[in-house]
Each structure stands twice: as structure tokens, then as C-alpha cells.
Amino acid sequence: MRNNYLITKKSGIPLIGVHVFGIIDRGNNLLQVRPVSGCVLNCIFCSVDEGALSRKLNTYEVECDYLVQEINKVVEYKGVNDVEVHIDGVGEPLLYKDIVNLVKGIRKNKDVKVISMQTHGTLLSSGLIKDLADARLDRINLSIDSLNPETAKILCGNPSYDIEKIKKCAEEIVKSGIKLMITPVIVPGYNDSQIGDLINFAKKIGASLGIQKYERQKHGRRLKVKEETWYRFNKWLKELEKKYDVNLLLSEKDFNLYRCKSLPIRFEKGDLVRGNVVLPGWLSNEVIIKVNDRLVTVFNSDNKVGDAVKARIVKTKHNLYLANNIVKL
């Protein structure tokens, strides 16, 4: 049984610094927004090892009004008027009970031009699709990895996965006016030979495609398959483009993405930081500390919430802070 933590404005916990919840600014006009963690599936290729069988100890949820408030601050800081806010997560964003209100809140910001969302679709319904369309969600990136019922169940690690339901939801999304991008992860030996059916389905209903390559990740599930090189994978996509007359080799230009002002990096690699534990970490032997207006994930820690600790920064990319060598004060 996991512990669930609600991050509210009153808590004083910042929403910048960790990858498991909050806001991630990668230095362009797209903001990743992660309102919740956790997942209802157990995908065998999951890059973060989420789901019911996960070894993760905790889940996190951010109060809707607080999240919208902090998104608005970041959008204002970036100083551009065509921001895309992409609602994703280390798991399934539709577990967030306030997802419709989140979209509505973000939509009020005149400098946000696109609101998109990633989902596996298992929690979608006709009513929810209508509500998201009414809230003016622009695009759904729907993770359909195979149209073959048995392959789909194997890949998502859930024998109750219903691909026919997901296909109907896909059709309803398009009819609702929300743009649909189908985003399969290609796992060699599992679904690579079935991609033609998925391409034809996308073309039939009027969806675009964003085909992804399976890659092994440090904290993800590692399959015993040969990981394809990017050269061969892109060559394969080019062949599919010619065969099916469809655009598959996507770039930042396809999404109107460009570099722009990023939130300031507060620390440098090697810095010694001091702060108090505000949350237990996502993994065992981790804690999350608050250092001024940023969060830092600290490895190798058995500290408790409220403890004062110090740690040495080992990673700072994209304002995601990792630290090690924790010492009790």
C-alpha cells in the first residue's frame, strides 16, 4: 500500500525541482505539468517502473489552484505568448481527479496557446472526453501500442485492457474536436510487425502519429530485447512514411517549439545545499528537501520529514535537482 501526499499552497512546498510532480521547464516554450503520479497499468517497457506492481513507495498529487497559480508564474517569466502546456506524468495523468478544472484554469492564461495531455486512455469515457473538449483541451497524445488484443494486453501488463474501448475513445476524441496523436512505443519483437495496422487506423479516423522508440532507462523496466539504434529506427520510419504516405519523422517545428528563456538554475553541480525534508522520496532511501524556492531529491537517506539535512548536488539539468552524500545536521 502506497502513501499518497497532497501538495497544497499552504504546505509551502515548491513545484520546481523534482520530476515526479510539479512543473518542468526544459528551456523552450513547452512546459511539462505533472499534477499526479501513479498508474493503472503495468507496461512491460515502462521507463519509470510505474503501476500496481511498481516498487515505488509513494504517490503525489498537487492541489489544482496551486498548480495553476505556479504555471501562470512560469509562463509570465518566460515572456512569450505561445506557450504549450503539456499535462503528463510518471504514470497516468487522468488519475488526477481535477483534470478538467486544471485544463479550465490553464486555459484562462492568454499566453498559453496549446494545452495537450498524455494518456493511455483506460480512464477515458464519453463524458470525460466531452468535458475536456468543453474545457478547450487542444490535443491528446494517446498511447496505443498495438491493435492486436493479446499483444496490447501483454505490452500494458494488464489482462483487462480493452483495446476496442480505447479505439472507440480515439474516434470520439477526433469527433469532439480535440486533435489526436497516437503515440505507440515500438518494442522489437512485440509490436514492430503490427505498426501498419496502427498507421491505417490513425489515417482512417483522422489522427496523427508520434511513433516512439523503446529505450532502457536506469529506473525503468528492462526487457530482454535488442534496443534499436536511432539511425536504424529513423531509417525504418522513413520507409514507413513512403509506404503509407504519412508524416512520421517529427521535429520541434511540427509542434511550433523553440528555445526561449528558462527558469534560472539555482545550484551548480558540486554545490553543498542545506534544507529540511518536506516529503519522502519516490524511491526507497530518497527524500525531498526544500532549499529556498526549489526542491532537491536526495539519495541515500533515511531522514524523516522535518529533519534538517545537507547534501551535495550531482545533477541540475532543466531545474531538476539530484543530490547525494546526505549528512544529518
C-alpha positions in Angstrom: 0.0 0.0 0.0 1.5 3.3 -1.1 1.4 6.6 0.8 -0.3 9.5 -1.0 0.9 13.0 -0.4 -1.2 16.1 -1.4 0.9 19.2 -2.1 -1.0 22.4 -1.4 -0.2 26.1 -1.4 -0.5 26.1 2.4 2.2 23.4 2.6 4.8 25.8 1.2 6.3 23.1 -0.9 7.7 24.4 -4.2 6.6 22.9 -7.6 10.0 23.2 -9.3 12.9 20.8 -8.8 11.6 17.2 -9.0 10.4 15.2 -12.0 7.6 13.2 -10.2 5.3 16.2 -9.8 5.0 19.9 -10.5 6.4 21.9 -13.4 9.4 21.1 -15.7 10.9 23.8 -17.9 13.3 22.4 -20.5 14.2 25.8 -21.9 11.7 26.1 -24.7 8.1 27.2 -25.0 6.7 23.9 -23.8 6.1 23.3 -20.1 5.6 19.8 -18.7 3.0 19.8 -16.0 2.7 16.8 -13.7 -0.3 17.0 -11.4 -0.3 13.4 -10.1 1.8 10.3 -10.1 0.8 6.6 -10.2 -0.7 4.4 -13.0 -3.4 1.9 -13.5 -1.3 -0.2 -16.0 1.9 -2.1 -15.7 3.5 -1.6 -19.1 6.4 -4.1 -19.5 8.5 -1.3 -21.1 7.7 1.4 -18.6 10.6 3.8 -18.4 9.8 4.7 -14.8 8.6 1.4 -13.4 5.1 2.7 -12.5 1.8 0.8 -11.9 0.3 -1.6 -9.4 3.4 -3.8 -9.4 5.8 -0.9 -9.1 8.4 -0.8 -6.4 7.7 2.9 -5.8 6.7 3.7 -2.2 4.7 6.9 -2.6 2.4 8.9 -4.9 1.9 12.6 -5.1 -0.9 15.0 -6.1 -0.8 18.8 -6.4 -3.7 21.0 -5.4 -5.3 22.3 -8.6 -5.5 26.0 -7.8 -1.9 26.0 -6.5 -0.7 24.3 -9.7 -2.5 26.7 -12.0 -1.1 29.6 -9.9 2.5 28.4 -10.3 2.1 27.6 -14.0 1.0 31.2 -14.6 4.1 32.5 -12.8 6.4 30.4 -15.0 4.5 31.4 -18.2 4.9 35.1 -17.2 8.6 34.6 -16.5 9.2 33.0 -19.9 7.9 36.1 -21.6 6.4 34.5 -24.7 2.8 34.4 -25.8 2.6 31.0 -27.4 3.4 28.5 -24.6 2.3 24.9 -24.8 1.4 23.3 -21.5 1.7 19.5 -21.8 0.0 17.6 -19.0 1.9 14.3 -18.5 3.4 12.4 -15.6 5.3 9.5 -14.4 2.2 7.4 -14.9 -1.4 8.2 -15.9 -2.4 11.9 -15.7 -6.1 11.0 -15.8 -5.8 9.7 -12.2 -5.9 13.4 -11.3 -9.5 14.0 -10.1 -9.3 17.7 -11.0 -8.1 17.2 -14.6 -11.0 19.1 -16.2 -10.6 22.0 -13.8 -6.9 22.0 -14.4 -7.4 22.5 -18.1 -10.0 25.2 -17.5 -7.6 27.0 -15.2 -4.7 26.9 -17.6 -7.0 28.0 -20.5 -7.6 31.3 -18.8 -4.0 32.3 -19.4 -3.9 34.3 -22.7 -0.2 33.4 -23.2 -0.9 29.6 -23.3 -1.8 28.8 -26.9 -1.8 25.0 -26.7 -2.9 22.6 -23.9 -2.1 19.0 -24.6 -2.2 15.8 -22.5 -0.7 12.3 -22.5 -2.8 9.3 -21.6 -3.1 5.6 -22.1 -6.8 6.1 -22.4 -8.1 3.4 -20.0 -9.8 6.1 -17.8 -11.4 7.9 -20.7 -15.1 7.9 -21.2 -17.5 9.7 -23.5 -18.5 12.1 -20.7 -14.8 12.9 -19.8 -13.9 13.5 -23.5 -16.8 15.9 -23.8 -15.8 17.7 -20.6 -12.2 18.0 -21.8 -13.4 19.3 -25.2 -15.6 21.9 -23.4 -12.6 22.9 -21.3 -10.8 23.5 -24.6 -8.1 20.9 -24.4 -6.3 21.1 -27.8 -4.6 17.7 -28.2 -4.5 14.3 -26.6 -1.4 12.1 -27.1 -2.9 8.6 -26.8 -0.6 5.7 -26.1 -1.9 2.8 -28.2 0.9 0.3 -28.6 -0.9 -2.4 -30.6 -4.4 -3.0 -32.1 -3.9 -6.8 -31.5 -5.9 -7.5 -28.3 -3.4 -10.1 -27.0 -0.3 -8.1 -27.8 -1.9 -4.9 -26.3 -2.6 -6.8 -23.0 1.0 -8.1 -22.9 2.6 -4.7 -23.5 0.4 -2.9 -21.0 0.8 -5.6 -18.4 -2.9 -5.8 -17.7 -5.2 -8.7 -18.8 -8.3 -6.5 -18.5 -7.0 -3.9 -21.0 -9.7 -3.4 -23.7 -8.3 -2.2 -27.0 -11.8 -2.0 -28.5 -12.8 0.5 -25.9 -9.6 2.5 -26.5 -10.3 2.6 -30.3 -13.8 3.9 -29.6 -12.4 6.6 -27.4 -9.9 7.5 -30.1 -12.7 8.0 -32.5 -14.7 10.1 -30.0 -11.7 12.3 -29.3 -11.5 13.2 -33.0 -15.2 13.8 -33.3 -15.1 16.1 -30.2 -12.7 18.5 -32.0 -9.7 17.6 -29.8 -6.7 16.8 -32.0 -5.5 13.3 -31.6 -1.9 12.0 -31.8 -1.4 8.2 -31.4 1.9 7.6 -29.7 3.0 3.9 -29.7 6.2 2.7 -28.2 7.8 0.2 -30.6 9.3 -2.7 -28.7 11.3 -5.0 -31.0 9.8 -8.5 -31.3 6.5 -7.4 -29.8 4.7 -4.8 -31.9 7.1 -3.7 -34.6 5.5 -6.0 -37.2 2.0 -4.7 -36.3 2.7 -1.0 -36.9 0.9 -1.0 -40.3 -2.5 -1.7 -38.7 -2.0 1.2 -36.3 -1.0 3.6 -39.1 -4.0 2.7 -41.1 -6.3 3.1 -38.1 -4.8 6.6 -37.4 -5.3 7.6 -41.0 -8.9 6.3 -41.1 -10.1 8.3 -38.1 -8.0 11.4 -38.8 -5.3 11.1 -36.1 -1.6 11.9 -36.5 1.2 9.6 -35.3 4.2 10.1 -33.0 6.0 6.7 -33.0 8.4 6.3 -30.1 11.5 4.1 -29.8 11.8 1.7 -26.8 14.8 2.7 -24.7 16.2 1.2 -21.5 16.1 3.6 -18.6 18.0 3.4 -15.3 14.9 3.1 -13.1 12.6 1.6 -15.8 11.7 -2.0 -16.6 14.4 -3.6 -18.7 13.2 -6.1 -21.4 15.5 -8.7 -22.9 15.2 -7.2 -26.4 17.7 -5.6 -28.7 17.4 -1.9 -28.4 17.3 -0.3 -31.9 19.8 2.4 -32.8 18.4 5.8 -33.6 19.9 5.6 -37.1 18.1 2.3 -37.9 14.9 3.5 -36.2 14.7 6.7 -38.2 15.5 4.8 -41.4 12.6 2.5 -40.6 10.3 5.5 -40.1 11.3 6.9 -43.5 10.4 3.6 -45.1 7.0 3.6 -43.4 6.4 7.2 -44.5 6.9 6.2 -48.1 4.8 3.0 -47.8 1.8 4.6 -46.1 2.1 8.2 -47.2 2.1 9.6 -43.7 4.4 12.0 -41.7 6.3 10.1 -39.0 9.6 11.9 -38.7 8.6 14.7 -36.4 10.6 17.7 -35.2 10.1 20.7 -32.9 8.8 22.6 -35.9 5.8 20.3 -36.2 4.8 21.5 -32.7 5.9 25.1 -33.0 8.5 24.6 -30.3 11.5 26.8 -30.0 14.1 27.8 -27.4 13.3 30.7 -25.1 14.1 32.0 -21.6 14.3 29.3 -19.0 13.8 29.5 -15.2 17.1 30.3 -13.5 19.2 27.3 -12.3 19.6 27.9 -8.6 22.5 25.4 -8.0 25.5 24.1 -9.7 26.9 20.6 -9.7 29.1 20.1 -6.6 27.3 22.8 -4.6 26.6 21.9 -0.9 23.0 22.7 -0.1 21.1 22.7 3.2 17.4 22.2 3.7 14.6 20.5 5.5 12.9 17.3 4.4 9.4 18.1 3.2 8.4 14.8 1.6 9.7 11.2 1.5 11.1 10.3 -1.9 9.6 8.4 -4.8 12.2 5.6 -4.4 13.4 3.9 -1.3 16.3 5.7 0.5 15.3 9.0 -1.0 13.9 12.2 0.5 12.8 15.5 -1.0 14.2 18.6 0.7 13.2 22.3 0.2 16.0 24.7 -0.4 14.6 28.2 -0.8 12.2 28.1 -3.8 13.4 24.7 -5.2 13.1 21.1 -4.3 16.0 18.7 -4.3 15.8 14.9 -4.4 18.5 13.5 -2.1 19.8 9.9 -2.5 21.0 7.5 0.3 18.8 9.0 3.0 16.9 7.6 5.9 15.9 11.0 7.2 12.3 11.9 8.2 10.1 14.8 7.3 11.2 17.8 9.2 14.8 16.7 9.5 17.5 19.3 8.6 20.0 17.8 6.1 22.8 18.8 3.8 23.7 17.2 0.5 25.9 17.7 -2.5 24.3 18.5 -5.8 25.1 15.9 -8.5 22.7 17.0 -11.3 20.9 20.2 -12.2 19.6 19.8 -15.8 16.3 21.5 -16.5 16.0 22.6 -12.9 15.7 19.0 -11.8 18.0 18.7 -8.8 19.6 15.5 -7.6 21.9 15.3 -4.6 24.0 12.8 -2.7 26.1 12.4 0.4 23.4 13.4 2.8 24.6 14.2 6.4 22.3 14.7 9.4 22.8 18.1 11.0 
